Amino acid sequence: MYELTVTRHFSAAHCLRDYDGACARLHGHNYRVAVTVCAETLPLSGMLMDFKTLKAACDAVVDQLDHRYLNDLPAFAELNPTSENLARFLFEQVRQQLEPLPVRVVSASVWESEGSCATYRED
């Protein structure tokens, strides 16, 4: 199995609904995200896919989140914009971007700080 991973960054603000703690108040993060794709075989080029293509697919999704108040976005109007839910959103949106290609999105991870990461994958 071959895998490729790209990492991107964005900044955004949010607050957590139904949460008893400081994160219920408006605050922001400088997020780091990573998306991994895989395939069992390589084409003749020897490349699973061009990194540029994977970066562009991730950027198309990250651009929807960058410098936004996440709670105002339709995807998070009722769903809490937690790192876990952001990871799933990123996974599903990048998968749609890459749909015609012969690769599978394996996972999407979101760091809201240097030491805190949430990952979504479908098994």
TIDOZA-527991 format. One record per atom (N, C-alpha, C, O, CB): atom name; residue number from 1; x, z, y; residue in one letter. Coordinates in steps of 0.05 Angstrom, whole numbers, plus 5000, padded with zeros to 4 digits. Last residue first. Glycine has a CB too. Example, Ala and Ser with C-alpha at 12.3 -4.5 7.8 and 13.67 -1.06 7.14 Angstrom:
REM residues 2
[r 'N',2,[5257,5142,4955],'S'] [r 'CA',2,[5273,5143,4979],'S'] [r 'C',2,[5258,5157,5001],'S'] [r 'O',2,[5268,5161,5023],'S'] [r 'CB',2,[5282,5114,4988],'S'] [r 'N',1,[5264,5156,4886],'A'] [r 'CA',1,[5246,5156,4910],'A'] [r 'C',1,[5264,5156,4934],'A'] [r 'O',1,[5285,5169,4934],'A'] [r 'CB',1,[5226,5181,4911],'A'] 
//
This chain:
REM residues 123
[r 'N',123,[4740,5167,5062],'D'] [r 'CA',123,[4752,5166,5035],'D'] [r 'C',123,[4733,5152,5015],'D'] [r 'O',123,[4740,5149,4992],'D'] [r 'CB',123,[4759,5193,5025],'D'] [r 'N',122,[4755,5158,5127],'E'] [r 'CA',122,[4734,5154,5107],'E'] [r 'C',122,[4747,5151,5080],'E'] [r 'O',122,[4764,5134,5077],'E'] [r 'CB',122,[4716,5130,5114],'E'] [r 'N',121,[4780,5204,5176],'R'] [r 'CA',121,[4784,5183,5156],'R'] [r 'C',121,[4760,5181,5138],'R'] [r 'O',121,[4746,5201,5134],'R'] [r 'CB',121,[4811,5188,5140],'R'] [r 'N',120,[4804,5235,5234],'Y'] [r 'CA',120,[4780,5225,5219],'Y'] [r 'C',120,[4789,5203,5201],'Y'] [r 'O',120,[4805,5185,5208],'Y'] [r 'CB',120,[4758,5215,5239],'Y'] [r 'N',119,[4837,5293,5258],'T'] [r 'CA',119,[4839,5266,5245],'T'] [r 'C',119,[4812,5260,5231],'T'] [r 'O',119,[4800,5277,5219],'T'] [r 'CB',119,[4862,5265,5225],'T'] [r 'N',118,[4864,5329,5313],'A'] [r 'CA',118,[4841,5325,5294],'A'] [r 'C',118,[4843,5296,5284],'A'] [r 'O',118,[4850,5278,5298],'A'] [r 'CB',118,[4814,5330,5308],'A'] [r 'N',117,[4914,5374,5335],'C'] [r 'CA',117,[4906,5347,5328],'C'] [r 'C',117,[4882,5348,5309],'C'] [r 'O',117,[4880,5365,5292],'C'] [r 'CB',117,[4929,5332,5314],'C'] [r 'N',116,[4958,5408,5376],'S'] [r 'CA',116,[4930,5409,5365],'S'] [r 'C',116,[4920,5380,5361],'S'] [r 'O',116,[4918,5364,5379],'S'] [r 'CB',116,[4911,5424,5385],'S'] [r 'N',115,[5006,5411,5404],'G'] [r 'CA',115,[5004,5424,5378],'G'] [r 'C',115,[4977,5424,5365],'G'] [r 'O',115,[4973,5438,5345],'G'] [r 'CB',115,[5013,5451,5380],'G'] [r 'N',114,[4999,5383,5452],'E'] [r 'CA',114,[5022,5377,5435],'E'] [r 'C',114,[5019,5388,5407],'E'] [r 'O',114,[5028,5376,5388],'E'] [r 'CB',114,[5047,5388,5447],'E'] [r 'N',113,[4928,5368,5456],'S'] [r 'CA',113,[4953,5381,5466],'S'] [r 'C',113,[4975,5376,5446],'S'] [r 'O',113,[4970,5364,5424],'S'] [r 'CB',113,[4948,5412,5470],'S'] [r 'N',112,[4895,5335,5432],'E'] [r 'CA',112,[4887,5343,5459],'E'] [r 'C',112,[4909,5360,5472],'E'] [r 'O',112,[4909,5365,5496],'E'] [r 'CB',112,[4861,5359,5458],'E'] [r 'N',111,[4903,5280,5391],'W'] [r 'CA',111,[4916,5304,5400],'W'] [r 'C',111,[4906,5311,5428],'W'] [r 'O',111,[4907,5294,5446],'W'] [r 'CB',111,[4947,5302,5400],'W'] [r 'N',110,[4870,5247,5341],'V'] [r 'CA',110,[4869,5253,5369],'V'] [r 'C',110,[4883,5280,5374],'V'] [r 'O',110,[4875,5300,5362],'V'] [r 'CB',110,[4840,5254,5379],'V'] [r 'N',109,[4872,5193,5294],'S'] [r 'CA',109,[4879,5221,5301],'S'] [r 'C',109,[4879,5224,5331],'S'] [r 'O',109,[4886,5205,5346],'S'] [r 'CB',109,[4906,5229,5290],'S'] [r 'N',108,[4843,5156,5244],'A'] [r 'CA',108,[4847,5158,5273],'A'] [r 'C',108,[4851,5187,5279],'A'] [r 'O',108,[4836,5205,5269],'A'] [r 'CB',108,[4823,5146,5289],'A'] [r 'N',107,[4857,5116,5185],'S'] [r 'CA',107,[4852,5141,5199],'S'] [r 'C',107,[4855,5137,5229],'S'] [r 'O',107,[4868,5119,5238],'S'] [r 'CB',107,[4870,5163,5189],'S'] [r 'N',106,[4851,5064,5164],'V'] [r 'CA',106,[4854,5087,5146],'V'] [r 'C',106,[4847,5113,5160],'V'] [r 'O',106,[4832,5129,5149],'V'] [r 'CB',106,[4883,5088,5136],'V'] [r 'N',105,[4821,5003,5168],'V'] [r 'CA',105,[4828,5026,5184],'V'] [r 'C',105,[4829,5050,5165],'V'] [r 'O',105,[4809,5056,5152],'V'] [r 'CB',105,[4809,5031,5208],'V'] [r 'N',104,[4847,4948,5134],'R'] [r 'CA',104,[4828,4969,5133],'R'] [r 'C',104,[4838,4992,5151],'R'] [r 'O',104,[4861,5000,5148],'R'] [r 'CB',104,[4822,4979,5104],'R'] [r 'N',103,[4851,4876,5142],'V'] [r 'CA',103,[4863,4903,5142],'V'] [r 'C',103,[4841,4923,5142],'V'] [r 'O',103,[4818,4917,5149],'V'] [r 'CB',103,[4882,4907,5167],'V'] [r 'N',102,[4841,4820,5153],'P'] [r 'CA',102,[4843,4832,5125],'P'] [r 'C',102,[4858,4858,5124],'P'] [r 'O',102,[4875,4862,5107],'P'] [r 'CB',102,[4856,4811,5106],'P'] [r 'N',101,[4796,4816,5209],'L'] [r 'CA',101,[4823,4815,5197],'L'] [r 'C',101,[4823,4829,5170],'L'] [r 'O',101,[4806,4846,5164],'L'] [r 'CB',101,[4843,4830,5216],'L'] [r 'N',100,[4746,4822,5232],'P'] [r 'CA',100,[4752,4796,5218],'P'] [r 'C',100,[4779,4796,5204],'P'] [r 'O',100,[4784,4778,5189],'P'] [r 'CB',100,[4750,4773,5237],'P'] [r 'N',99,[4749,4877,5253],'E'] [r 'CA',99,[4732,4869,5231],'E'] [r 'C',99,[4739,4842,5218],'E'] [r 'O',99,[4739,4840,5193],'E'] [r 'CB',99,[4704,4867,5240],'E'] [r 'N',98,[4774,4903,5294],'L'] [r 'CA',98,[4791,4889,5274],'L'] [r 'C',98,[4775,4877,5251],'L'] [r 'O',98,[4787,4866,5233],'L'] [r 'CB',98,[4810,4909,5263],'L'] [r 'N',97,[4733,4926,5324],'Q'] [r 'CA',97,[4751,4907,5337],'Q'] [r 'C',97,[4767,4890,5317],'Q'] [r 'O',97,[4772,4867,5322],'Q'] [r 'CB',97,[4771,4923,5355],'Q'] [r 'N',96,[4712,4961,5286],'Q'] [r 'CA',96,[4696,4939,5295],'Q'] [r 'C',96,[4713,4917,5308],'Q'] [r 'O',96,[4709,4894,5304],'Q'] [r 'CB',96,[4674,4948,5315],'Q'] [r 'N',95,[4755,4997,5282],'R'] [r 'CA',95,[4747,4982,5258],'R'] [r 'C',95,[4730,4958,5266],'R'] [r 'O',95,[4734,4936,5255],'R'] [r 'CB',95,[4731,5000,5239],'R'] [r 'N',94,[4753,5019,5333],'V'] [r 'CA',94,[4775,5002,5326],'V'] [r 'C',94,[4769,4985,5301],'V'] [r 'O',94,[4776,4962,5300],'V'] [r 'CB',94,[4801,5019,5321],'V'] [r 'N',93,[4704,5048,5328],'Q'] [r 'CA',93,[4707,5027,5348],'Q'] [r 'C',93,[4730,5008,5342],'Q'] [r 'O',93,[4728,4984,5345],'Q'] [r 'CB',93,[4710,5039,5375],'Q'] [r 'N',92,[4715,5085,5287],'E'] [r 'CA',92,[4694,5065,5284],'E'] [r 'C',92,[4696,5042,5303],'E'] [r 'O',92,[4691,5019,5296],'E'] [r 'CB',92,[4667,5079,5288],'E'] [r 'N',91,[4760,5113,5308],'F'] [r 'CA',91,[4761,5101,5282],'F'] [r 'C',91,[4740,5078,5280],'F'] [r 'O',91,[4747,5055,5273],'F'] [r 'CB',91,[4756,5121,5259],'F'] [r 'N',90,[4738,5134,5356],'L'] [r 'CA',90,[4761,5116,5357],'L'] [r 'C',90,[4763,5100,5331],'L'] [r 'O',90,[4767,5076,5331],'L'] [r 'CB',90,[4787,5131,5362],'L'] [r 'N',89,[4698,5168,5335],'F'] [r 'CA',89,[4691,5146,5353],'F'] [r 'C',89,[4714,5125,5354],'F'] [r 'O',89,[4708,5101,5352],'F'] [r 'CB',89,[4686,5157,5382],'F'] [r 'N',88,[4731,5204,5306],'R'] [r 'CA',88,[4712,5187,5292],'R'] [r 'C',88,[4703,5163,5309],'R'] [r 'O',88,[4701,5140,5299],'R'] [r 'CB',88,[4687,5203,5284],'R'] [r 'N',87,[4759,5227,5349],'A'] [r 'CA',87,[4773,5213,5327],'A'] [r 'C',87,[4755,5195,5312],'A'] [r 'O',87,[4762,5172,5306],'A'] [r 'CB',87,[4786,5234,5308],'A'] [r 'N',86,[4718,5251,5378],'L'] [r 'CA',86,[4733,5229,5390],'L'] [r 'C',86,[4748,5213,5369],'L'] [r 'O',86,[4750,5189,5370],'L'] [r 'CB',86,[4753,5240,5411],'L'] [r 'N',85,[4703,5290,5342],'N'] [r 'CA',85,[4684,5269,5347],'N'] [r 'C',85,[4697,5245,5361],'N'] [r 'O',85,[4690,5222,5357],'N'] [r 'CB',85,[4661,5279,5365],'N'] [r 'N',84,[4750,5322,5344],'E'] [r 'CA',84,[4740,5311,5318],'E'] [r 'C',84,[4721,5287,5323],'E'] [r 'O',84,[4724,5267,5310],'E'] [r 'CB',84,[4725,5333,5303],'E'] [r 'N',83,[4753,5336,5397],'S'] [r 'CA',83,[4774,5319,5386],'S'] [r 'C',83,[4765,5306,5360],'S'] [r 'O',83,[4771,5283,5354],'S'] [r 'CB',83,[4800,5335,5381],'S'] [r 'N',82,[4687,5331,5425],'T'] [r 'CA',82,[4709,5346,5413],'T'] [r 'C',82,[4730,5326,5403],'T'] [r 'O',82,[4725,5302,5401],'T'] [r 'CB',82,[4699,5364,5390],'T'] [r 'N',81,[4640,5320,5458],'P'] [r 'CA',81,[4664,5304,5459],'P'] [r 'C',81,[4689,5320,5449],'P'] [r 'O',81,[4708,5324,5464],'P'] [r 'CB',81,[4669,5293,5487],'P'] [r 'N',80,[4579,5328,5423],'N'] [r 'CA',80,[4601,5341,5437],'N'] [r 'C',80,[4626,5324,5436],'N'] [r 'O',80,[4633,5314,5414],'N'] [r 'CB',80,[4606,5369,5425],'N'] [r 'N',79,[4526,5283,5433],'L'] [r 'CA',79,[4547,5292,5414],'L'] [r 'C',79,[4570,5304,5430],'L'] [r 'O',79,[4579,5292,5450],'L'] [r 'CB',79,[4558,5268,5397],'L'] [r 'N',78,[4497,5265,5474],'E'] [r 'CA',78,[4486,5287,5459],'E'] [r 'C',78,[4506,5299,5440],'E'] [r 'O',78,[4504,5322,5431],'E'] [r 'CB',78,[4461,5279,5444],'E'] [r 'N',77,[4532,5230,5499],'A'] [r 'CA',77,[4510,5241,5515],'A'] [r 'C',77,[4498,5266,5501],'A'] [r 'O',77,[4490,5285,5514],'A'] [r 'CB',77,[4489,5220,5519],'A'] [r 'N',76,[4574,5203,5477],'F'] [r 'CA',76,[4576,5232,5477],'F'] [r 'C',76,[4554,5245,5494],'F'] [r 'O',76,[4557,5268,5503],'F'] [r 'CB',76,[4603,5240,5487],'F'] [r 'N',75,[4563,5150,5482],'A'] [r 'CA',75,[4570,5160,5455],'A'] [r 'C',75,[4570,5190,5454],'A'] [r 'O',75,[4568,5202,5432],'A'] [r 'CB',75,[4597,5149,5447],'A'] [r 'N',74,[4555,5144,5538],'P'] [r 'CA',74,[4533,5143,5520],'P'] [r 'C',74,[4539,5154,5492],'P'] [r 'O',74,[4522,5167,5480],'P'] [r 'CB',74,[4523,5114,5516],'P'] [r 'N',73,[4591,5191,5578],'L'] [r 'CA',73,[4591,5166,5563],'L'] [r 'C',73,[4568,5167,5543],'L'] [r 'O',73,[4562,5187,5531],'L'] [r 'CB',73,[4618,5162,5548],'L'] [r 'N',72,[4593,5241,5601],'D'] [r 'CA',72,[4575,5221,5613],'D'] [r 'C',72,[4574,5195,5597],'D'] [r 'O',72,[4557,5178,5603],'D'] [r 'CB',72,[4585,5215,5641],'D'] [r 'N',71,[4631,5270,5574],'N'] [r 'CA',71,[4603,5277,5570],'N'] [r 'C',71,[4584,5257,5581],'N'] [r 'O',71,[4561,5255,5572],'N'] [r 'CB',71,[4598,5304,5582],'N'] [r 'N',70,[4680,5250,5595],'L'] [r 'CA',70,[4670,5241,5569],'L'] [r 'C',70,[4641,5247,5563],'L'] [r 'O',70,[4627,5232,5550],'L'] [r 'CB',70,[4687,5253,5547],'L'] [r 'N',69,[4695,5224,5651],'Y'] [r 'CA',69,[4683,5249,5643],'Y'] [r 'C',69,[4668,5242,5617],'Y'] [r 'O',69,[4647,5229,5618],'Y'] [r 'CB',69,[4663,5261,5665],'Y'] [r 'N',68,[4756,5185,5649],'R'] [r 'CA',68,[4727,5188,5649],'R'] [r 'C',68,[4720,5217,5644],'R'] [r 'O',68,[4736,5233,5634],'R'] [r 'CB',68,[4715,5170,5627],'R'] [r 'N',67,[4808,5165,5641],'H'] [r 'CA',67,[4800,5174,5667],'H'] [r 'C',67,[4769,5175,5670],'H'] [r 'O',67,[4758,5167,5690],'H'] [r 'CB',67,[4811,5156,5689],'H'] [r 'N',66,[4791,5128,5583],'D'] [r 'CA',66,[4811,5136,5602],'D'] [r 'C',66,[4800,5142,5630],'D'] [r 'O',66,[4784,5126,5641],'D'] [r 'CB',66,[4832,5114,5605],'D'] [r 'N',65,[4752,5106,5550],'L'] [r 'CA',65,[4754,5135,5552],'L'] [r 'C',65,[4772,5144,5575],'L'] [r 'O',65,[4768,5166,5586],'L'] [r 'CB',65,[4764,5146,5527],'L'] [r 'N',64,[4757,5052,5548],'Q'] [r 'CA',64,[4730,5062,5552],'Q'] [r 'C',64,[4730,5092,5558],'Q'] [r 'O',64,[4711,5103,5570],'Q'] [r 'CB',64,[4712,5057,5528],'Q'] [r 'N',63,[4810,5046,5534],'D'] [r 'CA',63,[4802,5039,5562],'D'] [r 'C',63,[4774,5049,5568],'D'] [r 'O',63,[4767,5054,5592],'D'] [r 'CB',63,[4803,5009,5566],'D'] [r 'N',62,[4808,5056,5480],'V'] [r 'CA',62,[4819,5076,5497],'V'] [r 'C',62,[4811,5071,5526],'V'] [r 'O',62,[4806,5090,5541],'V'] [r 'CB',62,[4850,5078,5495],'V'] [r 'N',61,[4789,5006,5462],'V'] [r 'CA',61,[4773,5030,5459],'V'] [r 'C',61,[4782,5052,5478],'V'] [r 'O',61,[4766,5065,5491],'V'] [r 'CB',61,[4775,5040,5430],'V'] [r 'N',60,[4829,4971,5476],'A'] [r 'CA',60,[4801,4964,5484],'A'] [r 'C',60,[4783,4988,5481],'A'] [r 'O',60,[4764,4991,5496],'A'] [r 'CB',60,[4791,4941,5466],'A'] [r 'N',59,[4873,4994,5452],'D'] [r 'CA',59,[4871,4995,5481],'D'] [r 'C',59,[4842,4989,5490],'D'] [r 'O',59,[4832,5000,5510],'D'] [r 'CB',59,[4890,4976,5495],'D'] [r 'N',58,[4864,4980,5398],'C'] [r 'CA',58,[4863,5009,5407],'C'] [r 'C',58,[4859,5011,5437],'C'] [r 'O',58,[4844,5028,5446],'C'] [r 'CB',58,[4889,5023,5399],'C'] [r 'N',57,[4872,4925,5402],'A'] [r 'CA',57,[4846,4936,5392],'A'] [r 'C',57,[4843,4965,5400],'A'] [r 'O',57,[4821,4973,5409],'A'] [r 'CB',57,[4845,4933,5362],'A'] [r 'N',56,[4925,4923,5421],'A'] [r 'CA',56,[4903,4912,5438],'A'] [r 'C',56,[4876,4923,5429],'A'] [r 'O',56,[4859,4929,5445],'A'] [r 'CB',56,[4903,4882,5437],'A'] [r 'N',55,[4952,4945,5377],'K'] [r 'CA',55,[4953,4959,5403],'K'] [r 'C',55,[4930,4949,5421],'K'] [r 'O',55,[4917,4965,5434],'K'] [r 'CB',55,[4980,4954,5417],'K'] [r 'N',54,[4942,4905,5339],'L'] [r 'CA',54,[4931,4932,5335],'L'] [r 'C',54,[4931,4948,5361],'L'] [r 'O',54,[4912,4963,5366],'L'] [r 'CB',54,[4948,4946,5314],'L'] [r 'N',53,[4969,4862,5364],'T'] [r 'CA',53,[4940,4860,5358],'T'] [r 'C',53,[4928,4888,5354],'T'] [r 'O',53,[4906,4893,5364],'T'] [r 'CB',53,[4936,4843,5333],'T'] [r 'N',52,[5022,4881,5365],'K'] [r 'CA',52,[5008,4874,5390],'K'] [r 'C',52,[4978,4873,5386],'K'] [r 'O',52,[4963,4882,5403],'K'] [r 'CB',52,[5019,4847,5401],'K'] [r 'N',51,[5036,4884,5312],'F'] [r 'CA',51,[5032,4909,5326],'F'] [r 'C',51,[5016,4904,5352],'F'] [r 'O',51,[5000,4920,5360],'F'] [r 'CB',51,[5058,4923,5332],'F'] [r 'N',50,[5006,4839,5268],'D'] [r 'CA',50,[5022,4841,5292],'D'] [r 'C',50,[5016,4868,5306],'D'] [r 'O',50,[4993,4873,5311],'D'] [r 'CB',50,[5018,4817,5311],'D'] [r 'N',49,[5003,4862,5201],'M'] [r 'CA',49,[4990,4850,5224],'M'] [r 'C',49,[5010,4853,5247],'M'] [r 'O',49,[5028,4869,5246],'M'] [r 'CB',49,[4962,4862,5230],'M'] [r 'N',48,[5040,4862,5160],'L'] [r 'CA',48,[5012,4870,5154],'L'] [r 'C',48,[4994,4858,5176],'L'] [r 'O',48,[4974,4847,5171],'L'] [r 'CB',48,[5010,4901,5153],'L'] [r 'N',47,[5086,4810,5151],'M'] [r 'CA',47,[5075,4830,5169],'M'] [r 'C',47,[5046,4836,5162],'M'] [r 'O',47,[5030,4818,5158],'M'] [r 'CB',47,[5077,4820,5199],'M'] [r 'N',46,[5102,4768,5121],'G'] [r 'CA',46,[5115,4793,5115],'G'] [r 'C',46,[5106,4816,5134],'G'] [r 'O',46,[5116,4838,5132],'G'] [r 'CB',46,[5144,4791,5117],'G'] [r 'N',45,[5080,4718,5124],'S'] [r 'CA',45,[5096,4727,5147],'S'] [r 'C',45,[5111,4752,5141],'S'] [r 'O',45,[5131,4758,5155],'S'] [r 'CB',45,[5078,4730,5171],'S'] [r 'N',44,[5047,4715,5079],'L'] [r 'CA',44,[5073,4702,5078],'L'] [r 'C',44,[5091,4711,5101],'L'] [r 'O',44,[5116,4711,5098],'L'] [r 'CB',44,[5070,4672,5078],'L'] [r 'N',43,[5016,4782,5079],'P'] [r 'CA',43,[5015,4752,5079],'P'] [r 'C',43,[5044,4741,5079],'P'] [r 'O',43,[5063,4757,5079],'P'] [r 'CB',43,[5000,4742,5105],'P'] [r 'N',42,[5018,4836,5032],'L'] [r 'CA',42,[5027,4824,5057],'L'] [r 'C',42,[5023,4794,5056],'L'] [r 'O',42,[5027,4782,5035],'L'] [r 'CB',42,[5056,4831,5064],'L'] [r 'N',41,[4970,4881,5004],'T'] [r 'CA',41,[4990,4860,5002],'T'] [r 'C',41,[4996,4850,5030],'T'] [r 'O',41,[4982,4855,5049],'T'] [r 'CB',41,[4979,4836,4984],'T'] [r 'N',40,[4937,4923,5018],'E'] [r 'CA',40,[4952,4925,4993],'E'] [r 'C',40,[4974,4904,4990],'E'] [r 'O',40,[4994,4908,4976],'E'] [r 'CB',40,[4934,4923,4970],'E'] [r 'N',39,[4936,4953,5082],'A'] [r 'CA',39,[4929,4931,5065],'A'] [r 'C',39,[4947,4933,5040],'A'] [r 'O',39,[4969,4944,5041],'A'] [r 'CB',39,[4933,4903,5079],'A'] [r 'N',38,[4916,4994,5139],'C'] [r 'CA',38,[4930,4989,5114],'C'] [r 'C',38,[4920,4963,5101],'C'] [r 'O',38,[4899,4952,5108],'C'] [r 'CB',38,[4927,5012,5095],'C'] [r 'N',37,[4925,5031,5200],'V'] [r 'CA',37,[4912,5011,5184],'V'] [r 'C',37,[4928,5006,5159],'V'] [r 'O',37,[4952,5012,5158],'V'] [r 'CB',37,[4907,4984,5201],'V'] [r 'N',36,[4917,5085,5244],'T'] [r 'CA',36,[4932,5074,5221],'T'] [r 'C',36,[4914,5054,5206],'T'] [r 'O',36,[4891,5060,5201],'T'] [r 'CB',36,[4942,5096,5202],'T'] [r 'N',35,[4924,5108,5309],'V'] [r 'CA',35,[4907,5094,5290],'V'] [r 'C',35,[4925,5081,5269],'V'] [r 'O',35,[4945,5068,5275],'V'] [r 'CB',35,[4889,5073,5305],'V'] [r 'N',34,[4927,5163,5352],'A'] [r 'CA',34,[4942,5146,5333],'A'] [r 'C',34,[4921,5134,5314],'A'] [r 'O',34,[4903,5147,5305],'A'] [r 'CB',34,[4963,5162,5317],'A'] [r 'N',33,[4930,5189,5418],'V'] [r 'CA',33,[4915,5180,5395],'V'] [r 'C',33,[4933,5163,5378],'V'] [r 'O',33,[4950,5149,5388],'V'] [r 'CB',33,[4889,5165,5404],'V'] [r 'N',32,[4933,5242,5464],'R'] [r 'CA',32,[4948,5222,5449],'R'] [r 'C',32,[4932,5215,5425],'R'] [r 'O',32,[4921,5232,5412],'R'] [r 'CB',32,[4977,5233,5441],'R'] [r 'N',31,[4907,5262,5528],'Y'] [r 'CA',31,[4904,5257,5499],'Y'] [r 'C',31,[4925,5238,5489],'Y'] [r 'O',31,[4934,5220,5503],'Y'] [r 'CB',31,[4876,5246,5493],'Y'] [r 'N',30,[4909,5308,5570],'N'] [r 'CA',30,[4924,5283,5568],'N'] [r 'C',30,[4926,5278,5538],'N'] [r 'O',30,[4943,5289,5524],'N'] [r 'CB',30,[4953,5285,5581],'N'] [r 'N',29,[4846,5336,5590],'H'] [r 'CA',29,[4869,5334,5572],'H'] [r 'C',29,[4883,5308,5577],'H'] [r 'O',29,[4871,5288,5586],'H'] [r 'CB',29,[4860,5336,5542],'H'] [r 'N',28,[4806,5383,5629],'G'] [r 'CA',28,[4816,5357,5621],'G'] [r 'C',28,[4840,5359,5602],'G'] [r 'O',28,[4851,5380,5599],'G'] [r 'CB',28,[4823,5340,5644],'G'] [r 'N',27,[4742,5415,5640],'H'] [r 'CA',27,[4771,5415,5638],'H'] [r 'C',27,[4780,5388,5628],'H'] [r 'O',27,[4764,5371,5620],'H'] [r 'CB',27,[4782,5438,5620],'H'] [r 'N',26,[4686,5454,5652],'L'] [r 'CA',26,[4698,5428,5657],'L'] [r 'C',26,[4729,5432,5656],'L'] [r 'O',26,[4740,5449,5670],'L'] [r 'CB',26,[4689,5416,5684],'L'] [r 'N',25,[4673,5503,5601],'R'] [r 'CA',25,[4676,5495,5629],'R'] [r 'C',25,[4690,5468,5631],'R'] [r 'O',25,[4705,5461,5613],'R'] [r 'CB',25,[4692,5517,5645],'R'] [r 'N',24,[4678,5511,5549],'A'] [r 'CA',24,[4651,5504,5558],'A'] [r 'C',24,[4651,5496,5588],'A'] [r 'O',24,[4633,5483,5598],'A'] [r 'CB',24,[4632,5528,5554],'A'] [r 'N',23,[4728,5529,5540],'C'] [r 'CA',23,[4724,5500,5538],'C'] [r 'C',23,[4695,5492,5545],'C'] [r 'O',23,[4690,5468,5546],'C'] [r 'CB',23,[4731,5491,5510],'C'] [r 'N',22,[4724,5585,5540],'A'] [r 'CA',22,[4734,5571,5564],'A'] [r 'C',22,[4728,5541,5563],'A'] [r 'O',22,[4725,5529,5584],'A'] [r 'CB',22,[4763,5576,5568],'A'] [r 'N',21,[4663,5598,5503],'G'] [r 'CA',21,[4692,5601,5509],'G'] [r 'C',21,[4699,5584,5533],'G'] [r 'O',21,[4682,5571,5545],'G'] [r 'CB',21,[4708,5593,5485],'G'] [r 'N',20,[4619,5580,5462],'D'] [r 'CA',20,[4623,5605,5477],'D'] [r 'C',20,[4653,5610,5481],'D'] [r 'O',20,[4667,5623,5465],'D'] [r 'CB',20,[4611,5629,5461],'D'] [r 'N',19,[4583,5521,5465],'Y'] [r 'CA',19,[4609,5534,5458],'Y'] [r 'C',19,[4613,5558,5475],'Y'] [r 'O',19,[4610,5557,5499],'Y'] [r 'CB',19,[4632,5513,5461],'Y'] [r 'N',18,[4544,5484,5480],'D'] [r 'CA',18,[4539,5504,5459],'D'] [r 'C',18,[4564,5516,5448],'D'] [r 'O',18,[4567,5521,5424],'D'] [r 'CB',18,[4523,5490,5436],'D'] [r 'N',17,[4590,5432,5499],'R'] [r 'CA',17,[4564,5445,5500],'R'] [r 'C',17,[4561,5464,5477],'R'] [r 'O',17,[4573,5460,5456],'R'] [r 'CB',17,[4541,5423,5500],'R'] [r 'N',16,[4651,5428,5531],'L'] [r 'CA',16,[4638,5430,5505],'L'] [r 'C',16,[4611,5445,5508],'L'] [r 'O',16,[4610,5468,5518],'L'] [r 'CB',16,[4656,5444,5485],'L'] [r 'N',15,[4671,5378,5576],'C'] [r 'CA',15,[4664,5406,5571],'C'] [r 'C',15,[4649,5406,5545],'C'] [r 'O',15,[4635,5387,5538],'C'] [r 'CB',15,[4648,5418,5595],'C'] [r 'N',14,[4725,5336,5601],'H'] [r 'CA',14,[4700,5341,5585],'H'] [r 'C',14,[4694,5371,5587],'H'] [r 'O',14,[4710,5386,5597],'H'] [r 'CB',14,[4704,5332,5556],'H'] [r 'N',13,[4767,5282,5622],'A'] [r 'CA',13,[4756,5309,5625],'A'] [r 'C',13,[4731,5311,5608],'A'] [r 'O',13,[4718,5291,5601],'A'] [r 'CB',13,[4748,5314,5655],'A'] [r 'N',12,[4828,5247,5605],'A'] [r 'CA',12,[4799,5249,5609],'A'] [r 'C',12,[4791,5278,5612],'A'] [r 'O',12,[4806,5296,5605],'A'] [r 'CB',12,[4783,5236,5585],'A'] [r 'N',11,[4877,5198,5592],'S'] [r 'CA',11,[4870,5223,5605],'S'] [r 'C',11,[4840,5224,5610],'S'] [r 'O',11,[4828,5204,5618],'S'] [r 'CB',11,[4886,5227,5632],'S'] [r 'N',10,[4912,5171,5536],'F'] [r 'CA',10,[4893,5169,5557],'F'] [r 'C',10,[4888,5197,5568],'F'] [r 'O',10,[4894,5217,5555],'F'] [r 'CB',10,[4866,5157,5548],'F'] [r 'N',9,[4954,5131,5493],'H'] [r 'CA',9,[4949,5155,5509],'H'] [r 'C',9,[4927,5150,5529],'H'] [r 'O',9,[4922,5127,5538],'H'] [r 'CB',9,[4975,5164,5524],'H'] [r 'N',8,[4972,5112,5425],'R'] [r 'CA',8,[4964,5106,5452],'R'] [r 'C',8,[4959,5132,5467],'R'] [r 'O',8,[4958,5153,5454],'R'] [r 'CB',8,[4939,5087,5453],'R'] [r 'N',7,[5006,5087,5369],'T'] [r 'CA',7,[4999,5111,5385],'T'] [r 'C',7,[4993,5102,5413],'T'] [r 'O',7,[5008,5085,5425],'T'] [r 'CB',7,[5022,5132,5385],'T'] [r 'N',6,[4997,5057,5306],'V'] [r 'CA',6,[5004,5055,5334],'V'] [r 'C',6,[4993,5080,5348],'V'] [r 'O',6,[4973,5092,5340],'V'] [r 'CB',6,[4992,5029,5347],'V'] [r 'N',5,[5018,5042,5241],'T'] [r 'CA',5,[5006,5062,5259],'T'] [r 'C',5,[5015,5056,5287],'T'] [r 'O',5,[5039,5051,5292],'T'] [r 'CB',5,[5014,5091,5251],'T'] [r 'N',4,[5008,5011,5178],'L'] [r 'CA',4,[5018,5009,5206],'L'] [r 'C',4,[5004,5030,5222],'L'] [r 'O',4,[4980,5035,5218],'L'] [r 'CB',4,[5015,4980,5218],'L'] [r 'N',3,[5022,5007,5109],'E'] [r 'CA',3,[5008,5019,5131],'E'] [r 'C',3,[5023,5014,5157],'E'] [r 'O',3,[5048,5013,5158],'E'] [r 'CB',3,[5005,5050,5127],'E'] [r 'N',2,[5012,4982,5043],'Y'] [r 'CA',2,[5027,4981,5068],'Y'] [r 'C',2,[5009,4993,5091],'Y'] [r 'O',2,[4985,4989,5091],'Y'] [r 'CB',2,[5034,4951,5075],'Y'] [r 'N',1,[5017,5000,4976],'M'] [r 'CA',1,[5000,5000,5000],'M'] [r 'C',1,[5018,5000,5025],'M'] [r 'O',1,[5037,5016,5027],'M'] [r 'CB',1,[4981,5025,5000],'M'] 
//
